[in-house]
């Protein structure tokens, strides 16, 4: 199998395919990694743009993320948050109009957690989707608690945005 992959890779390179790609190419492996995934979502009766504007602004995090006490901008797309776990650094992916609010969180122990968060148009409203991966070294009970915390945060986001009392920091 490895020989076939190597032959295909060499043939592709010799024909010039893949040379213009701007993203890092990943070497195929024979072993697939498997990790439990939980896709947690909630419908919000506000437009995608309204939800994205609020949810993507880190200054609004203390209003809907239970673990964030306060947050301040460090530089560019990096923010420092005081949380119930201690200080963390949150690095956001570049600003976009696609509804993507992905970010990496560097925890106090210096481990990094990638968070995939999306706001998707859903009729006249929107759907907020969070992809929760099981973290290495965590128990099944820890994973369930993480999923419950994400659900609670998304419910709080819905409550705040739909209540019309949301103090949108960017306004």
N, C-alpha and C positions, 0 to 999 in steps of 0.2 A: 504494500500500500504506500509506504514512504517513497519507494522508487517511482511509482506512478505519479505521485504528487510532485516530486522533484523534476521528472521529465516534463510534466505539464507546465510547471513554473518556468523552467528553462526555455521551453518552446514559446511561452508567452513573452518572456523578456527578449528573445531573439527576434520575434516579429514586431517588437516595438510597442506592444500593448501595455497599458498601465504606466507609461512614462510621464504622462501629463497630469496624473492624479495629484491633488494637493493634500490628501489625507494619508496618514500612516497606514501602510499595508500590514495586515496581520497574517502571520504564518499559520496555516492550518495545522491542527493537531489531530492525532488519532483518538485521543481521549476527550470526550465532551465533559465540561464542568457542569454540575447540576447543583442548583441552589433554589430552595423554596422562594416563591415570589407571591406577593399578595397585591393585587391591584385594587386600591381603595378609591372610591369616587363618590361624588355628591353632586346633585343637581342644584343649581342656584338660579333663582328667578331674576337675574340681571344679565345684561348683555355680556358677551365675551370681553369686549373692550373695557367695560366697567369693572368686571371682576379682575381682569389682567392688570389694569392700572392700579388697583388697590393691592392685590395679592403680590405683585412683583416689586412693590416698593418696600424695601427693608424697614423703613421708618414706621410702617404699619404693623410689623411683626408682633410687637407687644400686645396689640389689640386682639390677635387671634391665635398666636402660638403660645401655649401654656408655659413652655419652658423658657421663653425669652422674657427677661425682665426689662432690659434696655438694649439699645443698639446704636452704634456710632460708625460713621464712615471712616475707613482708614485711608484708602486711596483707590481711584478707579472703580473696579467692581468688587473690592474687598471691604468687608465690614467686621467690626468687633462687637460681639454680643455678650452681655452678662446674662448668664442662664442659671438655672437651678443646678447645673452640673459644674458651674464655674465658667470662666471666660472661654469663648470659642471664637474662631475666625470663620467667616462665611464668605466664600469666593463664588460670585455668580458668573454664569456663562454670559457671553455678550448679549446686550439688549437686542430684542427682536420683536417682530410683529406677528409671530406665529403662535403665541401663547405658551412658549417654553420658558419655564422659570427654574431650570436646573441649577443646582448649586452644590458645591463641596463644603462640608463642615469639618474643620480641623478641631477635634475635641481636646480637652485639657491634657490628655495623655499623648497627644500628637498624632493619634490615628485619624484617618480621613474617611468620612462617610459621604458617598455620592447620593444626592437626593434628586429624583426625577419627578418634576411637578409640571403639569400641563393644564391649560385652560382651553377648552374646546367649545366651539359654538354648538348649541343644542336647541334648535328651534328659535324661539324668542329669548331664551335664556342661555345658560351655559352649563358645562359639566367640568368640574375640577377633578383631575386624576392624579393620584400619587402612586408610584410603584415602590413597594417596600420589599427589599431583599433581606434575606436572613443574613445576619452578620456572623462572621467566623467567631467561634468561641462562645456564642450565646446559646442559651438553652431554648427549648420550645416555649417555655413559659415566658422568657424574655421577649421572644418574637411575638407572642400573643399580646403582651403588654405594650410593645412598640406599635402593633397594629391598632390596639384600642386607643392609644395616645394620638395616632394619626387621625383616626375617625373622630375623636373629640375635637381636635384642632380644625378639621374640615367642617364639622358642625358649627363650631364657633365662627369660622369664616363666613358661613352661610348666614348665621344669625346677625352678625355685624353688618354685612353688606346689604342684606335684605331689609334691615331695620331703618334705613335712611338716616341713622345717627352716626354712620361711619365717618370718622374724621380722617379724610384722605390727606395724607401728609403732602402729596404733590400738588394740591390745590392752593 
